[in-house]
Amino acid sequence: MADSVNPTWSQDINTLLASAPDNASLRAALTQLQKDYKRQTRQLNRLVKLADASADRLNQSNATLDRLSMNLARFVPQPVVDGLRAGKVTAMQSVRRTELTLFFSDIVGFTQMSERLEPEQLAEVMGSYFAAMTEVCDKWGGTLDQFIGDAIVIFFGDPNTHGADQDAVNAVHMAQEMQQRLVMLRDEWATQSADLALHVRMGLSTGFCSVGNFGSSSRLHYTALGNVVNEAARIQSQCPVDSIMISEGTYRRIRDQIKCQKAARVILEGRRHPVQIYEPVYAEPSAPEQSVIAGKDDGFRLYLDQRLVTNPDRVYALLYSAIQKLPAPPRQSYENERE
């Protein structure tokens, strides 16, 4: 800056102290002191304004980056976005071989449903379906690979992993919760008088894949390639409606934590020999956080996701109001339910 940081009045004061000052000398020193003070104040004010402007620009840049990240996460899996923000660019660009658990789901009778519904109604239904399934995927830490028409492809084990065993367990628990959520969706659509019997088959397979960004220099897609991907899709096609089937590789990873039963030996498309597939037996999973409360009976449905609640008092009021309107149950019946 042009103004001096070393004010001249300090030298003048030293001179005055070394001699007997007169009034004129004191006035001159005081005048110089006032000038230096004003100059230093102007410098300080300029620095404050520059700092404020820099802070504003920084806040604006951060807000822009946050908006870009939110928008990017709609097109790129969230774990990939998090990795890029953490500076793991080199890792994201590489293609590597690693063990993954692949999930593949498909809607039964989707072609007939799409022919029966109007395009706007179909778009609304599929939007609700994909939103619910994506939420469950994010909860269990899956990487949403892609939507292929009505099919969903998800994998566990990259870019974040909890170990091959736990990745497979999380994938199966995710599939089980998805089937639960579908029951709630069908009930919700039924209350809207919508003729929507949306049923889904789900298949899982575990093994080594090539995972990373594939494509051209101008367009890349973060995905997994390998036989395991095809196997998950083939197993899904062998599933009964509203069920989950897993490969023997997945079974070996989860058998100590999730009870399974043998389903059948089937010859998958492209294979010469039959393979054993298994069906996980549903049990309450030890979720990363027990946030969902769901249940239903005749004339009754409840679905509560505590993570999405923003007004707990309103929830309590609704539940209390509903309970107050119910007739008091016979005591013996209530005690039996509690047991």
C-alpha positions as CSV (number, residue, x, y, z in Angstrom):
1,M,0.0,0.0,0.0
2,A,1.1,3.6,-0.7
3,D,0.6,4.7,2.9
4,S,3.4,4.1,5.3
5,V,3.0,1.5,8.0
6,N,5.6,3.2,10.2
7,P,4.0,6.5,11.3
8,T,6.3,9.6,11.6
9,W,4.7,10.8,14.8
10,S,6.7,8.2,16.8
11,Q,9.9,9.8,15.7
12,D,8.5,13.3,16.5
13,I,7.5,12.2,20.0
14,N,11.0,10.8,20.7
15,T,12.5,14.1,19.6
16,L,10.1,16.0,21.9
17,L,10.9,13.8,24.8
18,A,14.6,14.4,24.4
19,S,14.2,18.2,24.5
20,A,12.0,20.7,26.3
21,P,8.9,20.9,24.0
22,D,7.1,24.2,23.4
23,N,3.4,24.5,22.6
24,A,4.0,24.9,18.8
25,S,6.0,21.7,18.8
26,L,3.3,19.9,20.7
27,R,0.6,21.1,18.3
28,A,2.6,20.0,15.3
29,A,3.2,16.5,16.8
30,L,-0.5,16.2,17.7
31,T,-1.6,17.3,14.2
32,Q,0.8,14.7,12.7
33,L,-0.6,12.1,15.1
34,Q,-4.1,12.8,13.9
35,K,-3.2,12.5,10.3
36,D,-1.4,9.2,10.8
37,Y,-4.4,7.9,12.8
38,K,-6.8,8.8,10.0
39,R,-4.5,7.3,7.4
40,Q,-4.2,4.0,9.4
41,T,-8.0,4.0,10.0
42,R,-8.6,4.3,6.2
43,Q,-6.1,1.4,5.6
44,L,-7.9,-0.7,8.2
45,N,-11.3,0.0,6.7
46,R,-10.1,-0.9,3.2
47,L,-8.7,-4.2,4.6
48,V,-12.0,-4.9,6.3
49,K,-14.0,-4.3,3.1
50,L,-11.6,-6.5,1.2
51,A,-12.0,-9.3,3.8
52,D,-15.8,-9.0,3.7
53,A,-15.8,-9.1,-0.1
54,S,-13.6,-12.1,-0.1
55,A,-15.8,-13.8,2.5
56,D,-18.9,-13.1,0.4
57,R,-17.2,-14.5,-2.7
58,L,-16.1,-17.6,-0.8
59,N,-19.6,-18.1,0.6
60,Q,-21.1,-17.7,-2.9
61,S,-18.6,-20.2,-4.3
62,N,-19.4,-22.7,-1.6
63,A,-23.1,-22.3,-2.2
64,T,-22.5,-22.8,-5.9
65,L,-20.4,-26.0,-5.3
66,D,-23.1,-27.3,-2.9
67,R,-25.8,-26.8,-5.6
68,L,-23.6,-28.4,-8.2
69,S,-23.0,-31.4,-5.9
70,M,-26.7,-31.8,-5.3
71,N,-27.4,-31.7,-9.0
72,L,-24.5,-34.0,-9.8
73,A,-25.8,-36.6,-7.3
74,R,-29.0,-36.9,-9.3
75,F,-27.0,-38.2,-12.3
76,V,-23.9,-39.8,-10.6
77,P,-24.0,-42.2,-7.6
78,Q,-23.8,-40.4,-4.3
79,P,-20.7,-42.4,-3.1
80,V,-18.9,-41.3,-6.3
81,V,-19.8,-37.6,-5.7
82,D,-18.6,-37.9,-2.1
83,G,-15.3,-39.4,-3.4
84,L,-14.8,-36.7,-5.9
85,R,-15.4,-34.0,-3.3
86,A,-12.9,-35.7,-0.9
87,G,-10.3,-35.4,-3.7
88,K,-10.2,-39.1,-4.7
89,V,-10.1,-38.1,-8.4
90,T,-7.4,-40.6,-9.3
91,A,-9.1,-43.5,-7.6
92,M,-12.4,-42.6,-9.4
93,Q,-10.7,-42.5,-12.8
94,S,-9.1,-46.0,-12.4
95,V,-10.6,-49.3,-13.3
96,R,-9.9,-52.0,-10.8
97,R,-10.9,-55.6,-10.0
98,T,-12.7,-56.1,-6.7
99,E,-15.3,-58.2,-5.1
100,L,-18.9,-56.8,-5.3
101,T,-22.4,-57.9,-4.5
102,L,-24.7,-57.1,-7.4
103,F,-28.4,-56.4,-7.0
104,F,-30.8,-56.6,-10.0
105,S,-34.6,-56.1,-9.8
106,D,-37.3,-56.1,-12.4
107,I,-41.0,-55.4,-12.3
108,V,-43.3,-58.3,-13.2
109,G,-45.6,-57.5,-16.1
110,F,-44.2,-54.0,-16.7
111,T,-44.9,-54.1,-20.5
112,Q,-48.6,-54.9,-19.9
113,M,-48.8,-52.2,-17.2
114,S,-47.2,-49.6,-19.4
115,E,-49.7,-50.4,-22.2
116,R,-52.7,-50.1,-19.7
117,L,-51.7,-46.8,-18.1
118,E,-51.6,-43.3,-19.5
119,P,-48.0,-41.9,-20.0
120,E,-48.5,-39.3,-17.3
121,Q,-49.8,-41.9,-14.8
122,L,-47.0,-44.3,-15.6
123,A,-44.4,-41.6,-15.1
124,E,-45.9,-40.7,-11.7
125,V,-46.0,-44.4,-10.6
126,M,-42.4,-45.1,-11.7
127,G,-41.3,-41.8,-10.1
128,S,-42.7,-42.9,-6.7
129,Y,-41.3,-46.4,-7.2
130,F,-37.8,-45.3,-8.1
131,A,-37.8,-42.7,-5.3
132,A,-38.7,-45.2,-2.6
133,M,-36.1,-47.8,-3.9
134,T,-33.4,-45.2,-4.1
135,E,-34.0,-44.1,-0.6
136,V,-33.6,-47.6,0.7
137,C,-30.5,-48.0,-1.4
138,D,-28.9,-44.9,0.1
139,K,-29.9,-46.1,3.6
140,W,-27.9,-49.3,3.3
141,G,-24.9,-47.8,1.5
142,G,-25.4,-49.2,-2.0
143,T,-24.1,-47.6,-5.2
144,L,-27.0,-47.0,-7.6
145,D,-25.5,-48.0,-10.9
146,Q,-28.4,-47.3,-13.3
147,F,-32.1,-47.6,-14.1
148,I,-32.6,-49.8,-17.2
149,G,-36.2,-49.2,-18.1
150,D,-38.0,-50.6,-15.1
151,A,-35.0,-52.5,-13.9
152,I,-32.6,-51.3,-11.1
153,V,-28.9,-52.2,-10.8
154,I,-27.1,-51.6,-7.5
155,F,-23.8,-52.8,-6.3
156,F,-22.1,-53.0,-2.9
157,G,-18.3,-52.9,-2.3
158,D,-17.2,-49.8,-4.2
159,P,-16.3,-47.0,-3.9
160,N,-17.1,-47.6,-0.2
161,T,-16.8,-51.0,1.4
162,H,-17.4,-52.6,4.8
163,G,-15.7,-55.8,3.9
164,A,-17.1,-58.4,1.4
165,D,-19.2,-60.2,4.1
166,Q,-20.9,-57.1,5.4
167,D,-21.4,-55.7,1.9
168,A,-23.3,-58.8,1.0
169,V,-25.4,-58.7,4.2
170,N,-26.2,-55.0,3.6
171,A,-27.3,-55.8,0.1
172,V,-29.7,-58.6,1.2
173,H,-31.1,-56.4,4.0
174,M,-31.7,-53.7,1.4
175,A,-33.6,-56.1,-0.9
176,Q,-35.7,-57.2,2.1
177,E,-36.6,-53.6,3.0
178,M,-37.4,-52.9,-0.6
179,Q,-40.0,-55.7,-0.6
180,Q,-41.4,-54.3,2.6
181,R,-41.6,-50.8,1.1
182,L,-43.4,-52.2,-2.0
183,V,-46.1,-53.6,0.2
184,M,-46.7,-50.1,1.6
185,L,-46.7,-48.6,-1.9
186,R,-49.3,-51.1,-3.1
187,D,-51.5,-50.2,-0.1
188,E,-51.0,-46.5,-0.8
189,W,-52.0,-46.9,-4.4
190,A,-55.0,-49.0,-3.4
191,T,-56.3,-46.2,-1.3
192,Q,-56.1,-43.9,-4.4
193,S,-58.3,-46.4,-6.3
194,A,-55.4,-47.0,-8.7
195,D,-55.3,-50.4,-10.4
196,L,-51.6,-51.0,-9.7
197,A,-50.5,-54.4,-8.6
198,L,-46.8,-53.6,-8.9
199,H,-44.7,-56.7,-8.1
200,V,-40.9,-57.1,-8.3
201,R,-38.4,-59.9,-8.5
202,M,-34.9,-59.4,-7.1
203,G,-31.7,-61.3,-7.6
204,L,-28.3,-60.9,-6.0
205,S,-24.8,-62.3,-6.8
206,T,-21.4,-61.9,-5.3
207,G,-18.0,-62.2,-7.0
208,F,-15.2,-60.3,-8.6
209,C,-15.9,-57.6,-11.2
210,S,-14.2,-54.8,-13.0
211,V,-15.4,-51.5,-11.6
212,G,-14.7,-47.9,-12.5
213,N,-15.4,-45.3,-15.1
214,F,-16.1,-46.9,-18.5
215,G,-16.9,-45.1,-21.7
216,S,-15.2,-42.6,-24.0
217,S,-13.0,-39.6,-23.4
218,S,-16.1,-37.3,-23.6
219,R,-18.6,-39.4,-21.7
220,L,-17.9,-41.8,-18.8
221,H,-20.2,-44.0,-16.7
222,Y,-19.2,-45.4,-13.3
223,T,-20.3,-49.0,-13.4
224,A,-19.3,-52.6,-12.8
225,L,-18.7,-55.2,-15.6
226,G,-18.3,-58.9,-15.3
227,N,-20.1,-62.2,-15.1
228,V,-21.5,-61.4,-11.6
229,V,-23.6,-58.6,-13.1
230,N,-25.1,-61.0,-15.6
231,E,-25.6,-63.7,-13.0
232,A,-27.6,-61.4,-10.8
233,A,-29.9,-60.5,-13.7
234,R,-30.3,-64.2,-14.6
235,I,-31.1,-65.2,-11.0
236,Q,-33.7,-62.4,-10.9
237,S,-35.5,-64.0,-13.9
238,Q,-35.8,-67.3,-12.0
239,C,-37.4,-65.7,-8.9
240,P,-41.1,-66.2,-8.0
241,V,-43.1,-63.0,-7.8
242,D,-42.3,-60.7,-4.8
243,S,-39.3,-62.7,-3.8
244,I,-35.5,-62.5,-3.4
245,M,-33.0,-65.1,-4.7
246,I,-29.3,-65.1,-4.2
247,S,-26.3,-66.9,-5.7
248,E,-24.1,-69.4,-3.9
249,G,-21.4,-66.8,-3.7
250,T,-23.7,-64.4,-1.8
251,Y,-25.0,-67.2,0.4
252,R,-21.4,-68.0,1.5
253,R,-20.9,-64.4,2.5
254,I,-24.1,-64.0,4.5
255,R,-24.9,-67.5,5.9
256,D,-23.4,-66.7,9.3
257,Q,-25.7,-63.6,9.7
258,I,-28.8,-64.3,7.7
259,K,-30.7,-67.6,7.6
260,C,-31.3,-68.9,4.1
261,Q,-33.0,-71.9,2.5
262,K,-32.2,-73.8,-0.6
263,A,-34.5,-72.8,-3.4
264,A,-33.6,-74.8,-6.5
265,R,-30.8,-75.9,-8.9
266,V,-31.4,-74.0,-12.1
267,I,-29.5,-73.7,-15.4
268,L,-29.0,-70.0,-15.9
269,E,-28.9,-68.6,-19.4
270,G,-25.5,-68.9,-20.9
271,R,-24.5,-71.7,-18.4
272,R,-24.1,-75.4,-19.2
273,H,-24.5,-76.7,-15.7
274,P,-27.1,-76.0,-13.0
275,V,-26.3,-73.8,-10.1
276,Q,-27.8,-73.7,-6.6
277,I,-29.7,-70.6,-5.7
278,Y,-30.9,-69.7,-2.2
279,E,-33.7,-67.6,-0.6
280,P,-33.0,-65.4,2.4
281,V,-35.4,-66.0,5.2
282,Y,-36.7,-62.6,6.4
283,A,-35.8,-61.5,9.9
284,E,-35.7,-58.0,11.4
285,P,-32.3,-56.6,10.2
286,S,-30.0,-54.7,12.4
287,A,-30.2,-51.7,10.3
288,P,-27.6,-48.9,10.4
289,E,-30.4,-47.0,12.2
290,Q,-33.8,-48.5,13.2
291,S,-35.8,-45.5,11.8
292,V,-38.7,-47.2,9.9
293,I,-41.8,-48.4,11.7
294,A,-44.3,-50.2,9.5
295,G,-47.3,-52.4,10.0
296,K,-50.7,-53.2,8.7
297,D,-53.9,-55.1,9.4
298,D,-57.5,-54.9,8.2
299,G,-58.4,-51.3,8.0
300,F,-55.1,-50.2,9.4
301,R,-51.8,-49.1,7.8
302,L,-48.7,-47.5,9.4
303,Y,-45.5,-46.3,7.9
304,L,-43.3,-44.0,9.8
305,D,-39.7,-43.0,8.8
306,Q,-38.3,-41.2,11.7
307,R,-35.4,-39.7,9.6
308,L,-37.9,-37.7,7.6
309,V,-39.9,-36.4,10.5
310,T,-39.4,-32.6,10.9
311,N,-42.3,-32.0,13.4
312,P,-42.4,-34.8,16.1
313,D,-45.1,-33.0,18.0
314,R,-47.4,-33.2,15.0
315,V,-46.7,-37.0,14.7
316,Y,-47.5,-37.5,18.4
317,A,-50.7,-35.5,18.0
318,L,-51.9,-37.5,15.0
319,L,-51.1,-40.9,16.7
320,Y,-52.7,-39.8,19.9
321,S,-55.8,-38.6,18.1
322,A,-56.1,-41.9,16.2
323,I,-55.7,-43.9,19.4
324,Q,-58.4,-41.8,21.2
325,K,-60.9,-42.6,18.5
326,L,-60.4,-46.3,18.8
327,P,-62.7,-48.3,21.1
328,A,-60.9,-49.7,24.1
329,P,-59.7,-53.3,23.4
330,P,-60.7,-56.1,25.8
331,R,-58.0,-56.3,28.4
332,Q,-57.3,-60.0,27.7
333,S,-56.9,-59.4,24.0
334,Y,-54.5,-56.5,24.7
335,E,-52.4,-58.6,27.1
336,N,-52.2,-61.4,24.5
337,E,-50.9,-59.0,21.9
338,R,-48.2,-57.7,24.3
339,E,-47.0,-61.2,24.9
